Amino acid sequence: MTSEQGIDEQAVFHNRIGAHNLAALWVGRRGVDLTRPKSPAVAARWHYDGLREELAEAGHIVTAQEAFRRVLVLENPAFPGEMRATNTLYAGLQLVLPGEIAPCHRHSQTAIRFVIEGTEAYTSVDGERTWLHPGDFVITPNWAWHDHANEGNAPVVWLDVLDTPLVDFLDTVFRENYPAPQQQISRPDGDANARYGAGLLPVGYQANSLNSPVFSYPFAQTRAALEALRKAGRWDDCHGLKMQYINPATGDFATPTMAAFLQLLPAGFDGALYRTTESIIYSVVEGRGRTVIGDRTIEWGPRDLFVIPGWHGHRHAADEDAVLFSVSDQPMQTKLGLWRDERPGDPTA
Ligand code: GTQ
């Protein structure tokens, strides 16, 4: 028997056993390169202007109460209809108009918010409100009650990133509505930041969640930190100055499934090539520049959004001082011992 006949025979066998819900590993995997990740997701960008127009239109056709969450979902072009920005992360832009409430509920997904516009709205998380300002980073831990309200005269828009694709994949989705549109407030504004976010912890503090007990990281503080650090002039070849939001009680990522970062690229920065197994959603805060991802060049400016799939080589460049916020699935990977990254000069690069 020639080897080609053998392969035909194996293919016939493989197809036949398919009817019995069986597969031959050596046939199904033939020719598939498993030496490195090949994310089916693609690099993508959304200019804020176009997105903002559609969001305004959404504001005309549906109320926040009707929609429950009035969100335009950023779908990876490789996964139309799946409401995924990357393999593991959901992202969307949420609009709450003056006087509106997004009703209270809770779910097993964790949410991260990054405020883009608006100054007189708040979100309530497990009994405490936090007021939202552009650049603020806010956590809604899994199974925490949350509702949003806009008490000002201008729209509020923020980026939502949730671990929904992962929580779906694990068959662990639960969801519950609160018996009223808004939850009862049981703590004064600023309580969590005073209690956990001022370099202090209550004596005898015991965590009751894997999430950071601080649920709001004001931009006024994080932006000032970047500005102070630039004076040291120590720039990473790939990341410029990239800082990670942490759980101050543990030093761990701010949430168990998603990491968040704030990054400064000085004007003229021309970054080195970098790749990492995590997938990343970027929201541009300030400045203009571009990110080359494989054979794509993504030009970006204030409020634009873009995604970098896992293990896609990329490099950032900034024409002006640029501040970038990003969220990734790094914690899901590091906790399983799977995370890797690579830069020029690494032994394996
Ligand atoms: O604000 O609670 O974009 O539950 C998707 C699901 C936002 C929210 C989203 C949600 C929310």
Boltz pocket constraint, residues with backbone or C-beta under 6 A from the ligand:
constraints:
  - pocket:
      binder: B
      contacts: [[A, 69], [A, 71], [A, 92], [A, 94], [A, 107], [A, 111], [A, 146], [A, 160], [A, 162]]
      max_distance: 6.0
